[in-house]
Amino acid sequence: MSGPVASTFGGLRLGCGGGPRDLPWYGHLRRVPLHPFLFAAYGVLYLYSQNLEEVLPVDVVAPVARGLLIALVATAILAVMYLGVRRGAIVATAIVAVYYGYGHVAEGLSDAGLGQRERLALAALVIGAAGLYALKAKESLPRVTSGLNIVALVLIAVVGSTIVPYEIQRAGREPIALASATTAQATGGRRPDIYFLIFDRYGSADSIERRFGLTDNEIYGWLRDRGFHVPANSHANYRATDFSLAATLNMQFLDNLTEDVGRTSGDRTPAHAMIANNAVGRFLKSQGYRYYQLGTWFAPTHNVTIADENLTVDSTSEFESVLNDTTILPTIERKLGAKDAKLTFFDRHREGTLFELRQLRRVSTAPSPKFVFAHILLPHDPYVFRADGSFLTEAQADATDERDAYAGQLVFANRQIKDIVGYLLSGPEESRPIVIMEGDEGPLACREVDCVGTSEDYLRIRLGNLVAMYLPGVDVDLSDTFTSVNTFRTVFREYFGADLPNLPDRSFTWPDNDHIYDFRDVTELVNGP
């Protein structure tokens, strides 16, 4: 018998002389180097696939576009340098892989004893090896090109198998029903400015004492002495920022999310949508208020759709910030001492907080009436401030006992609260604004943000929050067990004549991050003696 043996099956040639190599698409994979672009897209889509419950498709459009542009520029330049597109593309893929993959492997390399210098040298070695191969490659070049294309396509398919079904399921949901904005009109002639200031993870006195043993925090009494209503046993309605703010800003519990999304879900974006288009803001805008949003790196408050002005330290979303931190770029910039190096997450936390504090003072001079919602990440970790306001480096923060780090940042937060109260309430009482200072939740009950407990001690730490309301010109009593869902029900009832009786002061938890709408009422536990 001479020549290769072949057979057919459904028209597809099989055997020694046939197979995928005879198909047109395989020839394209050998000739056309798609891999730099596919790996660039994968670098973004992989992170997206790991955070589907926190982000939306729109969040990845700009990062993917930038990644493809980087791949295009690199491929074009290297194709000229190596006198061939396929040769240049191999080096471009090495650069793209190192760029997006460095942060994902850096921790493991560090644990293996490789310092920053060695990790960068290894990255350079990978790119150098690709460059040397591209320079000398001959007969193997088509096989390597097709191999890289196939690997990249498989990786895209893997993340796509996670992303596509999830987004189909999300798109098939009924729209989340938003709370109706009350149509009440102001009963008096004056429409006071309203400041709603969230100090993230600022717990009640009981919460902070239980978690850190700190008993000398005098801010509660200090605020009472200046006319603030400070309930003795206040609690958040939910033990997470997004749920807590969604309830407060829509003046309702989140039972509708249980009905609309279901108990078996970890998708937090419906709650985020309730913050972005909240009932409180819609009502106040209908009354002629200008809505100022002072945001953070935290995506739900970074940019609020209905705000007239969103003020943040930069325009980078939380997703893009995390993506940037997983690349090699921050390491290179720090190594080179670049003055315009992009901020790390630790830096953004510090600079974003300082930016908000400056902007809050500036916005206070804007024309009235205005609604100012500021989400201030104090005393929320990472711990970036000492008590005197000086900065901790990331290494210093990691080496500091958590109790001491929290205590220092708490003292710094108290200094800012006193400063804010000083300038907001400096005028005569008849012209003073409504000032609401609340913690969205208490401090973490353990080091891990996702840890879940069911004990009374855990729940009283997580749900006990600061509530302090300055309500000029009205006489109102807040219950000792006041919860934040009634914050704006109280304000709109007292100042705008709205028919908004208080809801029961209830607090809720959920079993785990795959059942976040399976709310469990824990009111009796958190209100215990």
Phi, psi and omega per residue, in radians:
M1 nan 2.290 -3.135
S2 -2.094 2.557 3.136
G3 1.475 2.904 -3.100
P4 -1.197 2.557 3.073
V5 -1.556 2.306 -3.116
A6 -2.429 2.709 3.019
S7 -2.433 3.045 3.132
T8 -2.193 2.637 3.057
F9 -2.535 1.884 -3.115
G10 1.088 0.484 3.114
G11 1.560 -0.177 3.134
L12 -1.623 2.132 -3.115
R13 -1.261 2.316 3.105
L14 -2.175 2.661 3.080
G15 2.150 -3.017 -3.014
C16 -1.107 -0.548 -3.068
G17 -1.726 0.009 -3.104
G18 -2.140 -2.711 3.110
G19 1.955 -2.999 -3.057
P20 -0.987 -0.512 -3.081
R21 -1.107 -0.377 3.138
D22 -1.485 -0.109 -3.107
L23 -1.494 2.536 -3.098
P24 -1.013 -0.677 -3.086
W25 -1.123 -0.562 3.135
Y26 -1.188 -0.638 3.076
G27 -1.083 -0.674 3.095
H28 -1.129 -0.687 -3.139
L29 -1.124 -0.518 3.123
R30 -1.359 -0.513 -3.041
R31 -1.688 -0.628 -2.989
V32 -1.806 1.986 -3.124
P33 -1.443 1.552 3.086
L34 -1.455 -0.264 -2.938
H35 -1.026 -0.627 3.126
P36 -1.048 -0.667 -3.108
F37 -1.304 -0.666 3.123
L38 -1.180 -0.731 3.100
F39 -1.163 -0.619 3.095
A40 -1.129 -0.767 3.098
A41 -1.119 -0.714 -3.138
Y42 -1.074 -0.668 -3.137
G43 -0.987 -0.606 3.115
V44 -1.476 -0.798 -3.051
L45 -1.154 -0.546 3.096
Y46 -1.068 -0.844 3.129
L47 -1.089 -0.680 3.107
Y48 -1.076 -0.749 -3.115
S49 -1.113 -0.444 3.123
Q50 -1.486 -0.109 -3.066
N51 -2.350 0.573 -3.082
L52 -1.035 -0.535 -3.071
E53 -1.374 -0.121 -3.090
E54 -1.993 -0.347 -3.006
V55 -2.247 2.963 -3.125
L56 -2.119 2.839 -3.134
P57 -0.942 -0.619 -3.120
V58 -1.057 -0.438 -3.101
D59 -1.213 -0.358 -3.059
V60 -1.759 -0.143 -3.057
V61 -1.061 -0.936 -3.102
A62 -1.133 -0.788 3.107
P63 -1.071 -0.680 3.105
V64 -1.140 -0.750 3.134
A65 -1.051 -0.737 3.122
R66 -1.154 -0.684 3.112
G67 -1.091 -0.741 3.115
L68 -1.146 -0.641 3.110
L69 -1.152 -0.735 3.092
I70 -1.041 -0.791 -3.139
A71 -1.101 -0.705 -3.136
L72 -1.126 -0.822 -3.125
V73 -1.107 -0.807 -3.132
A74 -1.079 -0.770 -3.127
T75 -1.116 -0.746 -3.120
A76 -1.107 -0.810 -3.124
I77 -1.131 -0.794 -3.088
L78 -1.252 -0.499 3.076
A79 -1.106 -0.674 3.085
V80 -1.188 -0.761 -3.115
M81 -1.119 -0.678 -3.054
Y82 -1.751 0.107 3.066
L83 1.022 0.705 3.114
G84 3.059 2.403 -3.102
V85 -1.174 -0.756 -3.097
R86 -1.139 -0.664 3.102
R87 -1.144 -0.839 3.139
G88 -1.104 -0.613 -3.119
A89 -1.133 -0.589 3.128
I90 -1.111 -0.752 3.102
V91 -1.194 -0.683 3.117
A92 -1.066 -0.716 3.113
T93 -1.121 -0.688 3.091
A94 -1.071 -0.735 3.115
I95 -1.115 -0.800 3.138
V96 -1.082 -0.765 -3.126
A97 -1.108 -0.740 3.109
V98 -1.168 -0.738 -3.112
Y99 -1.020 -0.892 -3.074
Y100 -1.485 -0.452 -3.039
G101 -1.601 -0.262 -3.019
Y102 -0.970 -0.876 -3.077
G103 -1.122 -0.491 -3.121
H104 -1.288 -0.457 -3.107
V105 -1.868 -0.194 -3.043
A106 -1.062 -0.702 -3.105
E107 -1.135 -0.733 3.110
G108 -1.120 -0.701 3.098
L109 -1.148 -0.663 3.099
S110 -1.112 -0.728 3.110
D111 -1.118 -0.471 3.118
A112 -1.441 0.031 3.063
G113 1.723 0.123 3.133
L114 -1.575 2.146 3.098
G115 -1.382 -3.119 -3.092
Q116 -1.065 -0.728 3.141
R117 -1.075 -0.753 -3.123
E118 -1.203 -0.645 3.127
R119 -1.142 -0.726 3.097
L120 -1.162 -0.649 3.100
A121 -1.114 -0.686 3.113
L122 -1.134 -0.708 3.099
A123 -1.079 -0.758 3.117
A124 -1.116 -0.618 3.130
L125 -1.121 -0.721 3.120
V126 -1.062 -0.822 -3.140
I127 -1.166 -0.707 3.122
G128 -1.095 -0.717 3.125
A129 -1.108 -0.720 3.106
A130 -1.115 -0.694 3.128
G131 -1.137 -0.700 3.135
L132 -1.172 -0.736 3.115
Y133 -1.088 -0.809 -3.115
A134 -1.041 -0.560 -3.120
L135 -1.242 -0.618 -3.015
K136 -1.823 -0.175 -3.030
A137 -1.091 2.472 3.095
K138 -2.309 -1.725 -3.055
E139 -1.115 -0.500 -3.072
S140 -1.369 -0.167 -3.036
L141 -1.039 -0.780 3.107
P142 -1.085 -0.710 -3.139
R143 -1.128 -0.737 3.133
V144 -1.155 -0.707 3.108
T145 -1.054 -0.860 3.133
S146 -1.129 -0.671 3.126
G147 -1.078 -0.797 3.112
L148 -1.129 -0.696 3.091
N149 -1.059 -0.774 -3.110
I150 -1.152 -0.797 3.123
V151 -1.020 -0.782 -3.123
A152 -1.129 -0.711 3.117
L153 -1.121 -0.689 3.106
V154 -1.102 -0.757 3.132
L155 -1.097 -0.740 3.089
I156 -1.086 -0.719 3.134
A157 -1.115 -0.663 -3.130
V158 -1.120 -0.873 3.125
V159 -1.183 -0.582 3.098
G160 -1.105 -0.593 3.125
S161 -1.177 -0.344 3.041
T162 -1.565 -0.776 -3.022
I163 -1.268 -0.863 -2.983
V164 -1.071 -0.890 3.126
P165 -1.056 -0.650 -3.136
Y166 -1.120 -0.782 -3.108
E167 -1.229 -0.571 3.051
I168 -1.106 -0.764 3.124
Q169 -1.135 -0.694 -3.137
R170 -1.179 -0.726 -3.121
A171 -1.167 -0.439 -3.106
G172 -1.424 -0.100 3.131
R173 -1.256 2.691 2.976
E174 -1.207 2.559 3.085
P175 -0.994 2.478 3.117
I176 -1.204 2.251 3.129
A177 -1.280 2.121 3.121
L178 -1.508 2.625 3.082
A179 -1.139 2.501 3.108
S180 -1.331 2.386 3.054
A181 -1.371 2.260 3.136
T182 -1.048 2.565 -3.138
T183 -1.755 0.263 -3.140
A184 -1.103 2.651 3.070
Q185 -1.870 2.657 3.122
A186 -1.065 2.340 -3.103
T187 -1.496 -0.314 -3.141
G188 -1.960 3.069 -3.120
G189 -1.369 -0.517 -3.054
R190 -1.653 2.374 3.045
R191 -1.956 1.700 -3.046
P192 -1.181 2.572 2.952
D193 -1.031 2.601 -3.126
I194 -2.212 2.162 3.088
Y195 -1.963 2.075 3.093
F196 -1.973 1.824 -2.993
L197 -1.986 1.952 3.112
I198 -1.643 2.038 3.000
F199 -1.730 1.814 -2.923
D200 -1.149 2.297 -3.133
R201 1.072 0.505 3.009
Y202 -1.533 1.885 -3.039
G203 -1.488 2.968 2.975
S204 -1.189 2.945 3.117
A205 -1.012 -0.724 3.139
D206 -1.136 -0.738 -3.113
S207 -1.080 -0.832 -3.090
I208 -1.198 -0.638 3.106
E209 -1.155 -0.744 3.135
R210 -1.110 -0.685 -3.044
R211 -1.416 -0.758 -3.000
F212 -2.096 -0.049 -3.125
G213 1.236 0.354 -3.114
L214 -1.575 2.103 -3.066
T215 -2.070 0.015 -3.027
D216 -1.915 0.463 3.125
N217 -1.426 1.893 -3.018
E218 -1.629 0.132 -3.043
I219 -1.154 -0.565 -3.106
Y220 -1.114 -0.841 3.102
G221 -1.164 -0.640 -3.139
W222 -1.078 -0.731 3.125
L223 -1.194 -0.723 3.100
R224 -1.035 -0.706 -3.125
D225 -1.109 -0.355 -3.128
R226 -1.823 0.327 2.994
G227 1.622 0.125 3.104
F228 -1.417 2.501 2.956
H229 -1.473 2.095 -3.099
V230 -2.227 1.639 -3.136
P231 -1.007 2.501 -3.038
A232 -1.287 -0.479 -3.016
N233 -2.366 0.839 -3.089
S234 -1.282 2.698 -3.138
H235 -2.517 2.651 2.965
A236 -1.304 2.742 3.101
N237 -1.421 -0.484 -3.112
Y238 -2.437 2.664 -3.008
R239 -1.646 0.640 3.065
A240 -2.674 2.580 -3.029
T241 -1.025 -0.854 -3.049
D242 -1.112 -0.746 3.132
F243 -1.207 -0.730 -3.136
S244 -1.060 -0.822 -3.133
L245 -1.207 -0.642 3.105
A246 -1.052 -0.728 3.120
A247 -1.189 -0.792 -3.093
T248 -1.129 -0.806 -3.050
L249 -1.364 -0.170 3.062
N250 -2.024 0.017 3.017
M251 1.006 0.628 -3.119
Q252 -2.681 2.749 2.987
F253 -1.301 2.913 -2.985
L254 -1.761 0.518 3.122
D255 -1.051 -0.507 3.136
N256 -1.094 -0.522 3.117
L257 -1.245 -0.618 3.059
T258 -1.062 -0.727 -3.132
E259 -1.265 -0.743 -3.030
D260 -1.382 -0.651 -3.062
V261 -1.727 -0.674 -3.109
G262 1.825 2.756 -3.081
R263 -1.299 -0.471 -3.124
T264 -1.685 1.436 -3.136
S265 -2.804 2.603 3.023
G266 -2.055 0.194 -3.049
D267 -1.396 1.987 -3.081
R268 -1.597 -0.127 -3.039
T269 -1.106 -0.514 3.057
P270 -1.061 -0.686 3.075
A271 -1.155 -0.649 3.110
H272 -1.088 -0.662 3.124
A273 -1.109 -0.583 3.120
M274 -1.210 -0.509 3.058
I275 -1.299 -0.730 -3.072
A276 -1.112 -0.513 -3.100
N277 -2.287 0.987 -2.959
N278 -1.343 2.675 -3.078
A279 -1.188 -0.622 3.141
V280 -1.077 -0.856 3.134
G281 -1.107 -0.717 -3.140
R282 -1.094 -0.725 3.134
F283 -1.148 -0.823 -3.088
L284 -1.139 -0.631 3.074
K285 -1.133 -0.619 3.099
S286 -1.172 -0.355 3.114
Q287 -1.639 0.141 3.082
G288 1.626 0.157 3.126
Y289 -1.399 2.565 2.975
R290 -1.696 2.304 -2.988
Y291 -1.774 2.014 3.062
Y292 -1.860 2.222 3.119
Q293 -1.979 2.046 3.070
L294 -1.764 1.827 -2.966
G295 -1.755 3.113 -3.079
T296 -2.292 -2.998 3.006
W297 -1.221 -0.292 -3.122
F298 -1.207 2.068 -2.942
A299 -0.920 -0.798 -3.079
P300 -1.110 -0.445 3.115
T301 -1.918 0.030 3.117
H302 -1.140 -0.696 -3.138
N303 -2.595 2.007 -3.140
V304 -1.774 2.118 -2.946
T305 -0.945 -0.765 -2.996
I306 -1.521 -0.068 3.128
A307 -1.162 2.549 3.058
D308 -1.284 -0.622 3.101
E309 -2.406 2.198 3.018
N310 -1.826 2.058 -3.084
L311 -1.976 1.995 3.101
T312 -2.378 2.823 -3.062
V313 -1.149 -0.476 3.018
D314 -2.695 3.102 -3.091
S315 -1.683 0.145 -3.090
T316 -1.379 2.230 3.112
S317 -1.287 2.901 3.112
E318 -1.056 -0.723 3.138
F319 -1.072 -0.809 -3.130
E320 -1.154 -0.603 3.119
S321 -1.143 -0.782 3.112
V322 -1.135 -0.722 3.114
L323 -1.040 -0.790 3.134
N324 -1.055 -0.692 -3.119
D325 -1.189 -0.357 3.120
T326 -1.528 -0.118 3.122
T327 -1.532 3.087 3.132
I328 -1.448 -0.222 -2.994
L329 -1.032 -0.839 3.137
P330 -1.017 -0.646 3.138
T331 -1.139 -0.777 3.122
I332 -1.110 -0.763 -3.116
E333 -1.101 -0.731 3.109
R334 -1.157 -0.672 -3.132
K335 -1.121 -0.646 -3.133
L336 -1.493 -0.148 -3.121
G337 1.179 0.558 -3.091
A338 -1.115 2.244 -3.111
K339 -1.207 -0.501 -3.115
D340 -1.778 0.416 3.122
A341 -1.046 2.485 3.134
K342 -1.130 2.559 -3.090
L343 -1.227 2.420 2.970
T344 -1.299 2.971 3.104
F345 -1.000 -0.738 3.130
F346 -1.052 -0.792 3.135
D347 -1.144 -0.721 -3.115
R348 -1.104 -0.632 3.119
H349 -1.068 -0.798 -3.139
R350 -1.197 -0.923 -3.065
E351 -1.178 -0.617 3.099
G352 -1.127 -0.687 3.115
T353 -1.131 -0.809 3.137
L354 -1.117 -0.671 3.100
F355 -1.056 -0.820 -3.138
E356 -1.064 -0.741 -3.135
L357 -1.101 -0.676 3.081
R358 -1.179 -0.772 -3.101
Q359 -1.171 -0.574 3.117
L360 -1.075 -0.754 3.100
R361 -1.143 -0.714 -3.125
R362 -1.147 -0.800 -3.103
V363 -1.128 -0.482 -3.139
S364 -1.067 -0.319 3.129
T365 -1.617 -0.047 -3.125
A366 -1.244 2.740 -3.113
P367 -1.032 2.622 3.109
S368 -1.645 2.808 -0.073
P369 -1.466 2.582 -3.120
K370 -2.471 2.602 3.023
F371 -1.996 2.103 -3.087
V372 -2.024 2.027 3.085
F373 -1.947 1.993 -3.134
A374 -2.090 2.181 3.065
H375 -1.785 1.769 -3.006
I376 -1.815 2.130 -3.027
L377 -1.471 1.059 3.038
L378 -2.365 2.343 -0.010
P379 -1.553 0.449 3.125
H380 -0.904 2.407 3.044
D381 -1.252 2.847 0.080
P382 -1.203 2.668 -3.062
Y383 -1.491 1.829 -2.995
V384 -1.970 -0.183 -3.100
F385 -2.123 2.432 2.900
R386 -1.455 3.003 -3.112
A387 -1.024 -0.599 -3.104
D388 -1.483 0.049 3.123
G389 1.616 -0.134 3.078
S390 -1.236 2.825 -2.987
F391 -1.637 2.474 2.943
L392 -1.657 2.412 2.974
T393 -1.358 2.888 -3.140
E394 -1.076 -0.696 3.130
A395 -1.145 -0.728 3.124
Q396 -1.123 -0.705 3.131
A397 -1.111 -0.732 3.140
D398 -1.131 -0.527 -3.095
A399 -1.523 -0.095 -3.091
T400 -1.637 2.403 3.059
D401 -0.992 2.404 -3.032
E402 -1.053 -0.669 3.131
R403 -1.051 -0.802 -3.124
D404 -1.172 -0.668 3.140
A405 -1.141 -0.771 3.120
Y406 -1.122 -0.753 -3.116
A407 -1.062 -0.736 3.129
G408 -1.132 -0.772 -3.134
Q409 -1.211 -0.522 3.084
L410 -1.152 -0.753 3.110
V411 -1.098 -0.730 3.095
F412 -1.075 -0.741 3.112
A413 -1.058 -0.735 3.137
N414 -1.094 -0.653 3.086
R415 -1.088 -0.689 3.133
Q416 -1.212 -0.688 3.105
I417 -1.055 -0.781 3.138
K418 -1.118 -0.677 3.113
D419 -1.144 -0.769 3.138
I420 -1.084 -0.828 3.122
V421 -1.048 -0.672 -3.122
G422 -1.023 -0.821 -3.077
Y423 -1.516 -0.446 3.114
L424 -1.285 -0.555 -3.091
L425 -1.856 0.438 -3.072
S426 -1.359 -0.353 -3.104
G427 -1.533 -3.130 3.101
P428 -1.119 2.660 -3.009
E429 -0.998 -0.648 -3.075
E430 -1.170 -0.263 3.128
S431 -1.951 0.091 -3.082
R432 -1.336 2.645 3.132
P433 -1.464 2.912 2.882
I434 -1.344 2.260 3.140
V435 -2.188 2.100 -3.135
I436 -2.078 2.107 3.076
M437 -2.079 2.126 -3.102
E438 -2.429 2.648 2.868
G439 -1.573 2.380 3.091
D440 -1.209 -0.410 -3.100
E441 -2.907 3.065 3.021
G442 -1.538 -3.090 3.113
P443 -1.173 2.825 3.037
L444 -1.070 2.483 3.140
A445 -1.480 -0.107 3.084
C446 -2.705 3.101 -3.030
R447 -1.211 -0.529 -3.063
E448 -1.586 2.316 -3.085
V449 -1.155 -0.469 -3.067
D450 -1.638 0.026 -3.111
C451 -1.174 2.459 -3.071
V452 -2.170 2.278 3.095
G453 -2.223 2.818 3.133
T454 -2.153 -0.001 -3.113
S455 -1.301 2.766 3.101
E456 -1.043 -0.720 -3.115
D457 -1.088 -0.804 3.124
Y458 -1.029 -0.855 -3.047
L459 -1.183 -0.617 3.131
R460 -1.256 -0.499 3.029
I461 -1.223 -0.886 -3.028
R462 -1.222 -0.565 -3.015
L463 -1.807 -0.279 3.087
G464 -1.247 2.119 -3.052
N465 -2.311 2.770 3.011
L466 -1.232 2.307 2.929
V467 -2.330 2.146 3.103
A468 -2.493 2.080 -3.060
M469 -2.187 2.153 3.038
Y470 -1.762 1.984 -3.038
L471 -2.121 1.473 -3.031
P472 -1.157 2.377 3.004
G473 1.429 0.037 3.097
V474 -2.217 2.667 3.125
D475 -1.960 1.906 -3.076
V476 -2.457 2.521 3.068
D477 -1.898 2.233 3.045
L478 -1.703 2.404 -3.136
S479 -1.128 2.657 3.122
D480 -1.061 -0.483 -3.107
T481 -1.785 0.503 -3.084
F482 -0.935 2.395 3.040
T483 -2.091 2.728 -2.915
S484 -1.191 -0.326 3.117
V485 -1.064 -0.378 -3.120
N486 -1.668 0.074 -3.094
T487 -1.012 -1.017 -3.062
F488 -1.474 -0.300 2.939
R489 -1.066 -0.728 3.119
T490 -1.155 -0.831 -3.101
V491 -1.099 -0.830 -3.080
F492 -1.224 -0.547 3.095
R493 -1.214 -0.767 -3.038
E494 -1.379 -0.575 -3.033
Y495 -1.847 -0.390 -3.077
F496 -2.115 0.059 3.104
G497 1.177 0.423 -3.101
A498 -1.287 2.514 3.096
D499 -1.485 1.343 -3.071
L500 -2.292 1.397 3.073
P501 -1.125 2.688 3.126
N502 -1.129 2.512 2.991
L503 -1.447 2.830 3.063
P504 -1.025 2.492 3.120
D505 -1.394 1.685 -3.074
R506 -2.118 2.623 3.099
S507 -2.251 2.525 -3.013
F508 -2.331 2.625 2.979
T509 -2.266 -3.073 3.092
W510 -2.579 2.774 -2.949
P511 -1.261 -0.649 -3.103
D512 -2.900 3.085 -3.035
N513 -1.360 0.001 3.006
D514 -1.744 -0.024 -3.130
H515 -2.432 0.933 -2.974
I516 -1.309 -0.251 3.097
Y517 -1.812 0.181 3.052
D518 -1.572 1.295 -2.975
F519 -1.271 2.365 3.105
R520 -2.057 2.165 -3.107
D521 -1.305 2.092 -3.119
V522 -2.126 0.437 -3.064
T523 -1.007 -0.758 -3.080
E524 -1.116 -0.595 3.133
L525 -1.233 -0.772 -3.063
V526 -1.314 -0.364 3.134
N527 -1.658 0.198 -3.128
G528 -1.121 2.907 -3.114
P529 -1.151 nan nan
